Amino acid sequence: QVQLVESGGGLVQPGGSLRLSCAASGSIFYTMGWYRQAPGKQREFVATIDSGGNTDYVDSGKGRFAIFRDKNTVYLQMNNLKPEDTAVYYCNARPVIGSNIYWGQGTQVTVSS
């Protein structure tokens, strides 16, 4: 069965950095990425990477965030964090076989001084 296990969230001061990781198992994955959801807001796209290494980022993360993957583990490096980055971050993955999109449990990122 498909499982996504996230880690790396925490409390950081503005300007600090965090690296999130997501270890996916149970399939071969086509795309993997990160979304986030702040209280009272819709879940929004943060970054994605496909099996060919193509990446995309939310506008506010460009120049600060980097997504990369090693087989079925995807990482999100976040630098120069801002208070508005505070949210629960969710990993997702699309298997090569099957139509479902899978989600991790979420990891809290809090940026505050």
C-alpha positions as CSV (number, residue, x, y, z in Angstrom):
1,Q,0.0,0.0,0.0
2,V,1.1,3.6,-0.6
3,Q,2.4,5.5,2.3
4,L,3.9,9.0,2.5
5,V,5.8,9.9,5.7
6,E,6.8,13.5,6.2
7,S,9.3,15.1,8.5
8,G,11.2,18.3,9.0
9,G,8.6,20.8,10.2
10,G,9.1,23.0,13.2
11,L,9.4,26.5,14.5
12,V,11.8,28.9,12.9
13,Q,12.5,32.6,13.1
14,P,12.0,34.8,10.0
15,G,14.9,34.5,7.7
16,G,15.7,31.0,8.9
17,S,15.6,27.8,6.9
18,L,13.9,24.4,7.0
19,R,14.1,21.3,4.9
20,L,11.1,19.1,4.7
21,S,11.3,15.5,3.6
22,C,8.7,13.0,2.4
23,A,9.4,9.3,2.0
24,A,6.9,7.6,-0.2
25,S,6.6,3.9,-0.6
26,G,4.3,1.3,-2.2
27,S,4.6,2.4,-5.8
28,I,6.7,4.2,-8.4
29,F,5.7,7.8,-8.6
30,Y,5.2,10.1,-11.5
31,T,5.0,13.5,-9.7
32,M,5.7,14.5,-6.2
33,G,5.1,17.8,-4.5
34,W,4.2,20.0,-1.6
35,Y,1.1,21.9,-0.7
36,R,0.3,24.0,2.3
37,Q,-2.7,25.2,4.2
38,A,-2.9,28.1,6.6
39,P,-5.7,28.5,9.1
40,G,-8.8,29.8,7.4
41,K,-7.3,29.5,3.9
42,Q,-7.5,27.1,1.1
43,R,-4.8,24.5,0.5
44,E,-2.4,26.0,-2.0
45,F,0.3,24.7,-4.3
46,V,3.9,25.2,-3.2
47,A,6.1,23.1,-5.4
48,T,6.2,20.1,-7.6
49,I,8.7,17.9,-9.4
50,D,8.0,15.2,-12.0
51,S,10.0,12.1,-12.9
52,G,12.0,14.0,-15.4
53,G,13.1,16.6,-12.9
54,N,10.9,19.4,-14.1
55,T,9.9,21.7,-11.3
56,D,7.4,24.5,-10.5
57,Y,6.9,26.8,-7.6
58,V,4.4,29.1,-6.1
59,D,5.3,32.7,-7.0
60,S,6.1,33.6,-3.4
61,G,8.5,30.8,-3.1
62,K,10.6,31.4,-6.2
63,G,14.1,32.2,-5.3
64,R,13.6,30.9,-1.7
65,F,12.4,27.3,-2.1
66,A,13.8,24.4,-3.9
67,I,12.3,21.0,-4.5
68,F,14.3,17.9,-5.3
69,R,13.9,14.2,-5.1
70,D,15.9,11.0,-4.8
71,K,13.8,8.2,-6.2
72,N,10.7,8.1,-3.9
73,T,11.9,10.7,-1.4
74,V,11.0,14.3,-2.1
75,Y,12.5,17.3,-0.3
76,L,11.5,20.9,0.1
77,Q,14.3,23.3,1.0
78,M,12.9,26.5,2.3
79,N,15.3,29.5,2.9
80,N,14.6,33.0,4.0
81,L,11.4,32.0,5.6
82,K,8.7,34.6,6.2
83,P,5.8,34.6,8.7
84,E,3.4,34.2,5.8
85,D,5.0,30.8,5.1
86,T,3.4,29.5,8.3
87,A,1.1,26.6,7.4
88,V,0.7,22.9,7.6
89,Y,2.7,21.5,4.7
90,Y,1.5,18.4,2.9
91,C,3.4,16.1,0.7
92,N,1.6,14.5,-2.3
93,A,2.5,11.9,-4.9
94,R,0.9,10.5,-8.0
95,P,1.8,6.9,-8.8
96,V,2.6,5.8,-12.3
97,I,0.1,3.0,-11.9
98,G,-3.4,4.0,-10.8
99,S,-5.3,7.3,-10.8
100,N,-5.3,8.2,-7.1
101,I,-3.2,11.0,-5.6
102,Y,-1.9,10.3,-2.2
103,W,-1.2,12.7,0.6
104,G,0.9,12.8,3.7
105,Q,-0.3,13.6,7.1
106,G,1.0,17.1,7.1
107,T,3.8,18.8,9.0
108,Q,3.5,22.1,10.8
109,V,5.8,24.9,9.8
110,T,5.7,28.0,12.0
111,V,7.7,31.1,11.2
112,S,7.7,33.6,14.0
113,S,9.9,35.8,16.1
